[in-house]
Amino acid sequence: MRICTCLLVILLSFSEAVCLGQQSSRRQRTMETAGLMPVNNKALELSPEESANVHVYEQVNRSVVNITTRGGDDAIFFTPTRQGGGSGCVLTKAGHILTNHHVIDGASETNVTLYDGSSHAAKLVGTDPNNDLAVLRIDVPIETLQPVPWGDSDKLLVGVRVYALGNPFGMERTMTAGMVSSLGRTLQTDNGRLIRGVIQTDAAINPGNSGGPLLNRRGELVGITTAIVGRAGQSSGVGLAVPSNTARRVVEELVRYGRVVRPDCGIEAAVRTDHGLLVARLSEGGAAEKAGLRGPEIKTMRRGGFIFSAVDRSKADVITAVDGQQVRTVDELLTAVEAHRPSETAVFSILRDGRPMELSVFLLESRE
């Protein structure tokens, strides 16, 4: 009888253990579904928003790098060494790193620090000041690198959540979150060109974030943080990022050619007027000259025994549009031309002696 009682107790205990195990499994599944994640063997309740934040950080933080630069000493003028830095992200297993042009501009030495704390000398692959982008390369084992996945910046909408990762004030792999505040902004670069289609975000961006990735909720690269709008360079809720689709096109050409291959229309200078852009100077033998565009007429005159030249701008053509797109500034002219590839033809609408006409310009490859 005692043996039977013991067996019954054992069976009941085993049954309770099975039930408790099943209940624990059900609780675990319920926790996972509801966003309850075990952290350090403790259950931490996460909201869906927090779970998304954690997911993005865990997926991408190892792709973010810290970039430090040093400028050269000038032994003659005793110019002190310049130091700077910013952020970047790993693009390929071959060691390509994407950052801003202004982060590495003028640097004689550039070092990239990975998530594991290792620092590596970087070589410049190519740079594009017009879009404030640059590609570096480091030589490290492929297992050390975790590339960030590309996203489609054209699919962004005002109001969607985005995340900025970088090294503000040197504090590595810091993430801030916000939303897309606006799309289609323009940003003037140091060389005077305008980057179009820029993303505006209220995700906190501070000095040191430049060159870091802007990510969507799937952890995909949708922008490269490049500027802060505010006083003294401090974050004021207005940050700007170069769209990933622009960056991807630029990166492919920098990796392949070391520069961005752009078309050249052969117009060296133009003056803005009420009617359009007056051609001020043409490249000798350039695309525009070959197409028949006219610049100012230079007249040689003699007065009182002296010979001098005078420029008659009234004979110069006035460009009003390219491919039907109105151009009012030099930047708009270059943007319209650069929508083409070298060896393609652009149709210039002009005014010649006040009469409208069109000329087809066969674009050459820029040598800049």
MOLINBEL-V288849 format. One record per residue. SS is DSSP state (~ for helix, > for strand, _ for the rest). PSI is psi in radians with two decimals (* if undefined). BURIAL is b if it has 16 or more other C-alpha atoms within 10 Angstrom, else e. Layout:
BEGIN
ss->SS psi->PSI burial->BURIAL
ss->SS psi->PSI burial->BURIAL
END
This chain:
BEGIN
ss->_ psi->-0.76 burial->e
ss->~ psi->-0.67 burial->e
ss->~ psi->-0.75 burial->e
ss->~ psi->-0.73 burial->e
ss->~ psi->-0.74 burial->e
ss->~ psi->-0.74 burial->e
ss->~ psi->-0.69 burial->e
ss->~ psi->-0.72 burial->e
ss->~ psi->-0.75 burial->e
ss->~ psi->-0.78 burial->e
ss->~ psi->-0.71 burial->e
ss->~ psi->-0.71 burial->e
ss->~ psi->-0.74 burial->e
ss->~ psi->-0.72 burial->e
ss->~ psi->-0.72 burial->e
ss->~ psi->-0.70 burial->e
ss->~ psi->-0.72 burial->e
ss->~ psi->-0.78 burial->e
ss->~ psi->-0.76 burial->e
ss->~ psi->-0.69 burial->e
ss->~ psi->-0.76 burial->e
ss->~ psi->-0.74 burial->e
ss->~ psi->-0.69 burial->e
ss->~ psi->-0.72 burial->e
ss->~ psi->-0.74 burial->e
ss->~ psi->-0.70 burial->e
ss->~ psi->-0.70 burial->e
ss->~ psi->-0.78 burial->b
ss->~ psi->-0.70 burial->e
ss->~ psi->-0.71 burial->e
ss->~ psi->-0.76 burial->b
ss->~ psi->-0.70 burial->e
ss->~ psi->-0.68 burial->e
ss->~ psi->-0.10 burial->e
ss->_ psi->0.33 burial->b
ss->> psi->1.90 burial->b
ss->> psi->2.36 burial->b
ss->> psi->2.19 burial->e
ss->> psi->2.13 burial->e
ss->_ psi->0.79 burial->e
ss->_ psi->0.25 burial->e
ss->> psi->2.52 burial->e
ss->> psi->2.07 burial->e
ss->> psi->2.13 burial->e
ss->> psi->2.12 burial->b
ss->_ psi->2.41 burial->b
ss->_ psi->2.86 burial->e
ss->~ psi->-0.66 burial->e
ss->~ psi->-0.75 burial->e
ss->~ psi->-0.68 burial->e
ss->~ psi->-0.70 burial->e
ss->~ psi->-0.71 burial->b
ss->~ psi->-0.84 burial->b
ss->~ psi->-0.73 burial->e
ss->~ psi->-0.81 burial->e
ss->~ psi->-0.80 burial->b
ss->~ psi->-0.80 burial->b
ss->~ psi->-0.57 burial->e
ss->~ psi->-0.57 burial->e
ss->~ psi->-0.27 burial->b
ss->~ psi->-0.49 burial->b
ss->~ psi->-0.14 burial->b
ss->~ psi->-0.21 burial->b
ss->> psi->2.39 burial->b
ss->> psi->2.77 burial->b
ss->> psi->2.27 burial->b
ss->> psi->2.24 burial->b
ss->> psi->2.50 burial->b
ss->> psi->2.73 burial->b
ss->> psi->2.34 burial->b
ss->_ psi->2.86 burial->b
ss->_ psi->2.61 burial->e
ss->_ psi->2.54 burial->e
ss->> psi->1.79 burial->e
ss->_ psi->-0.43 burial->e
ss->_ psi->-0.84 burial->e
ss->_ psi->0.09 burial->e
ss->_ psi->0.69 burial->e
ss->> psi->2.21 burial->e
ss->_ psi->2.68 burial->e
ss->_ psi->2.29 burial->e
ss->_ psi->2.39 burial->e
ss->> psi->2.52 burial->e
ss->> psi->-2.98 burial->b
ss->> psi->3.10 burial->b
ss->> psi->-2.69 burial->b
ss->> psi->3.01 burial->b
ss->> psi->3.12 burial->b
ss->> psi->2.60 burial->b
ss->> psi->2.25 burial->b
ss->_ psi->-0.68 burial->b
ss->_ psi->2.83 burial->b
ss->_ psi->-0.25 burial->b
ss->_ psi->-0.06 burial->e
ss->_ psi->0.27 burial->b
ss->> psi->2.34 burial->b
ss->> psi->2.31 burial->b
ss->> psi->2.35 burial->b
ss->> psi->-2.99 burial->b
ss->_ psi->2.62 burial->b
ss->~ psi->-0.73 burial->b
ss->~ psi->-0.29 burial->b
ss->~ psi->-0.64 burial->b
ss->~ psi->0.03 burial->b
ss->_ psi->2.21 burial->e
ss->_ psi->0.07 burial->e
ss->_ psi->2.41 burial->b
ss->_ psi->-0.38 burial->e
ss->> psi->2.37 burial->b
ss->> psi->2.28 burial->b
ss->> psi->2.50 burial->b
ss->> psi->2.18 burial->b
ss->> psi->2.17 burial->b
ss->_ psi->3.05 burial->b
ss->_ psi->-0.48 burial->b
ss->_ psi->0.08 burial->e
ss->_ psi->-0.12 burial->e
ss->_ psi->2.45 burial->e
ss->> psi->2.41 burial->b
ss->> psi->2.40 burial->b
ss->> psi->2.39 burial->e
ss->_ psi->2.52 burial->b
ss->> psi->2.51 burial->b
ss->> psi->2.12 burial->b
ss->> psi->-0.80 burial->b
ss->> psi->2.81 burial->b
ss->> psi->2.62 burial->b
ss->> psi->1.58 burial->b
ss->~ psi->-0.51 burial->b
ss->~ psi->-0.49 burial->b
ss->~ psi->0.17 burial->b
ss->_ psi->0.81 burial->b
ss->> psi->2.63 burial->b
ss->> psi->2.63 burial->b
ss->> psi->2.24 burial->b
ss->> psi->2.97 burial->b
ss->> psi->2.37 burial->b
ss->_ psi->2.65 burial->b
ss->_ psi->1.70 burial->e
ss->_ psi->2.80 burial->e
ss->_ psi->2.47 burial->e
ss->~ psi->-0.49 burial->e
ss->~ psi->-0.23 burial->e
ss->~ psi->-0.31 burial->e
ss->_ psi->2.39 burial->b
ss->_ psi->1.69 burial->b
ss->_ psi->2.57 burial->b
ss->_ psi->2.40 burial->b
ss->_ psi->2.50 burial->b
ss->> psi->2.50 burial->b
ss->_ psi->3.02 burial->b
ss->_ psi->1.82 burial->e
ss->~ psi->-0.35 burial->b
ss->~ psi->-0.29 burial->e
ss->~ psi->-0.01 burial->e
ss->_ psi->2.58 burial->b
ss->_ psi->2.62 burial->e
ss->_ psi->2.23 burial->e
ss->_ psi->-0.29 burial->e
ss->_ psi->2.69 burial->e
ss->> psi->2.41 burial->b
ss->> psi->2.81 burial->b
ss->> psi->2.40 burial->b
ss->> psi->2.22 burial->b
ss->> psi->2.42 burial->b
ss->> psi->-2.78 burial->b
ss->_ psi->1.11 burial->b
ss->~ psi->2.30 burial->b
ss->~ psi->0.48 burial->e
ss->~ psi->0.03 burial->b
ss->_ psi->1.90 burial->e
ss->_ psi->2.53 burial->b
ss->_ psi->0.95 burial->b
ss->> psi->2.36 burial->b
ss->> psi->2.36 burial->b
ss->> psi->2.70 burial->b
ss->> psi->2.64 burial->b
ss->> psi->-2.64 burial->b
ss->> psi->2.91 burial->b
ss->> psi->2.03 burial->b
ss->> psi->-0.54 burial->b
ss->> psi->2.81 burial->b
ss->> psi->2.78 burial->b
ss->> psi->0.35 burial->e
ss->> psi->2.84 burial->e
ss->> psi->2.58 burial->b
ss->> psi->2.21 burial->b
ss->> psi->2.25 burial->e
ss->_ psi->3.06 burial->b
ss->_ psi->-0.44 burial->e
ss->_ psi->0.17 burial->e
ss->_ psi->-0.17 burial->e
ss->_ psi->2.77 burial->b
ss->> psi->2.27 burial->b
ss->> psi->2.21 burial->b
ss->> psi->2.78 burial->b
ss->> psi->0.38 burial->b
ss->> psi->2.51 burial->b
ss->> psi->2.30 burial->b
ss->> psi->2.35 burial->b
ss->> psi->2.68 burial->b
ss->_ psi->0.09 burial->b
ss->_ psi->2.30 burial->b
ss->_ psi->2.14 burial->b
ss->_ psi->2.19 burial->b
ss->_ psi->2.94 burial->b
ss->_ psi->2.28 burial->b
ss->_ psi->-0.34 burial->b
ss->_ psi->-0.35 burial->b
ss->_ psi->2.28 burial->b
ss->_ psi->-0.15 burial->b
ss->_ psi->2.89 burial->b
ss->> psi->2.53 burial->b
ss->> psi->2.22 burial->b
ss->> psi->2.63 burial->b
ss->_ psi->-3.09 burial->b
ss->_ psi->-0.21 burial->b
ss->_ psi->0.05 burial->e
ss->_ psi->0.42 burial->b
ss->_ psi->2.55 burial->b
ss->> psi->2.03 burial->b
ss->> psi->-0.11 burial->b
ss->> psi->2.85 burial->b
ss->> psi->2.00 burial->b
ss->> psi->2.31 burial->b
ss->> psi->-0.35 burial->b
ss->> psi->2.70 burial->b
ss->> psi->2.30 burial->b
ss->_ psi->1.93 burial->e
ss->_ psi->3.14 burial->e
ss->~ psi->2.41 burial->e
ss->~ psi->0.45 burial->e
ss->~ psi->0.25 burial->e
ss->_ psi->2.64 burial->e
ss->_ psi->2.26 burial->b
ss->_ psi->0.39 burial->e
ss->_ psi->0.07 burial->b
ss->_ psi->1.78 burial->b
ss->> psi->2.65 burial->b
ss->> psi->2.57 burial->b
ss->> psi->2.44 burial->b
ss->> psi->2.27 burial->b
ss->> psi->2.53 burial->b
ss->~ psi->-0.55 burial->b
ss->~ psi->-0.60 burial->b
ss->~ psi->-0.81 burial->b
ss->~ psi->-0.70 burial->b
ss->~ psi->-0.74 burial->b
ss->~ psi->-0.76 burial->e
ss->~ psi->-0.77 burial->b
ss->~ psi->-0.77 burial->b
ss->~ psi->-0.69 burial->e
ss->~ psi->-0.63 burial->b
ss->~ psi->-0.73 burial->b
ss->~ psi->-0.67 burial->b
ss->~ psi->-0.74 burial->e
ss->~ psi->-0.22 burial->e
ss->_ psi->0.00 burial->b
ss->_ psi->2.95 burial->b
ss->_ psi->2.18 burial->b
ss->_ psi->1.98 burial->b
ss->_ psi->2.64 burial->b
ss->> psi->2.71 burial->b
ss->> psi->2.15 burial->b
ss->_ psi->-0.12 burial->b
ss->_ psi->0.33 burial->b
ss->> psi->1.99 burial->b
ss->> psi->-0.54 burial->e
ss->> psi->2.56 burial->e
ss->> psi->2.62 burial->b
ss->> psi->2.31 burial->e
ss->> psi->2.30 burial->b
ss->_ psi->3.11 burial->e
ss->_ psi->-0.36 burial->e
ss->_ psi->-0.22 burial->e
ss->_ psi->-2.71 burial->b
ss->> psi->2.03 burial->b
ss->> psi->2.22 burial->b
ss->> psi->2.07 burial->b
ss->> psi->-0.54 burial->b
ss->> psi->2.34 burial->b
ss->> psi->2.58 burial->b
ss->_ psi->2.29 burial->b
ss->_ psi->2.15 burial->e
ss->_ psi->0.20 burial->e
ss->_ psi->-3.14 burial->b
ss->~ psi->-0.77 burial->b
ss->~ psi->-0.74 burial->b
ss->~ psi->-0.73 burial->b
ss->~ psi->-0.55 burial->e
ss->~ psi->-0.20 burial->b
ss->_ psi->0.12 burial->e
ss->_ psi->2.57 burial->b
ss->_ psi->2.39 burial->b
ss->_ psi->-2.95 burial->b
ss->_ psi->2.60 burial->b
ss->> psi->2.25 burial->e
ss->> psi->2.11 burial->e
ss->> psi->2.39 burial->e
ss->> psi->2.21 burial->e
ss->> psi->2.67 burial->e
ss->> psi->2.21 burial->e
ss->> psi->2.17 burial->e
ss->_ psi->0.62 burial->e
ss->_ psi->-0.01 burial->e
ss->> psi->2.46 burial->e
ss->> psi->2.23 burial->e
ss->> psi->2.84 burial->e
ss->> psi->2.56 burial->e
ss->> psi->2.51 burial->e
ss->> psi->2.14 burial->e
ss->> psi->1.73 burial->e
ss->~ psi->-0.22 burial->e
ss->~ psi->-0.31 burial->e
ss->~ psi->-0.11 burial->b
ss->_ psi->2.56 burial->b
ss->_ psi->2.65 burial->b
ss->> psi->2.09 burial->b
ss->> psi->2.19 burial->b
ss->> psi->-0.49 burial->b
ss->> psi->2.76 burial->b
ss->> psi->2.11 burial->b
ss->_ psi->0.63 burial->e
ss->_ psi->-0.02 burial->e
ss->> psi->2.10 burial->e
ss->> psi->2.40 burial->e
ss->_ psi->2.22 burial->b
ss->_ psi->-0.30 burial->b
ss->_ psi->2.88 burial->b
ss->~ psi->-0.66 burial->b
ss->~ psi->-0.72 burial->e
ss->~ psi->-0.64 burial->b
ss->~ psi->-0.84 burial->b
ss->~ psi->-0.67 burial->b
ss->~ psi->-0.73 burial->b
ss->~ psi->-0.72 burial->b
ss->~ psi->-0.72 burial->b
ss->_ psi->0.00 burial->b
ss->_ psi->-0.20 burial->e
ss->_ psi->2.98 burial->e
ss->_ psi->2.73 burial->b
ss->_ psi->2.57 burial->b
ss->_ psi->0.09 burial->e
ss->_ psi->2.93 burial->e
ss->> psi->2.33 burial->b
ss->> psi->2.44 burial->b
ss->> psi->2.03 burial->b
ss->> psi->2.19 burial->b
ss->> psi->2.22 burial->b
ss->> psi->2.88 burial->b
ss->> psi->2.15 burial->b
ss->> psi->2.04 burial->b
ss->_ psi->0.59 burial->e
ss->_ psi->-0.08 burial->e
ss->> psi->2.34 burial->e
ss->> psi->2.53 burial->e
ss->> psi->2.95 burial->e
ss->> psi->2.52 burial->b
ss->> psi->2.41 burial->b
ss->> psi->2.15 burial->b
ss->> psi->2.07 burial->b
ss->> psi->1.94 burial->b
ss->_ psi->2.36 burial->b
ss->> psi->3.05 burial->b
ss->> psi->2.28 burial->b
ss->_ psi->2.47 burial->e
ss->_ psi->0.06 burial->e
ss->_ psi->* burial->e
END
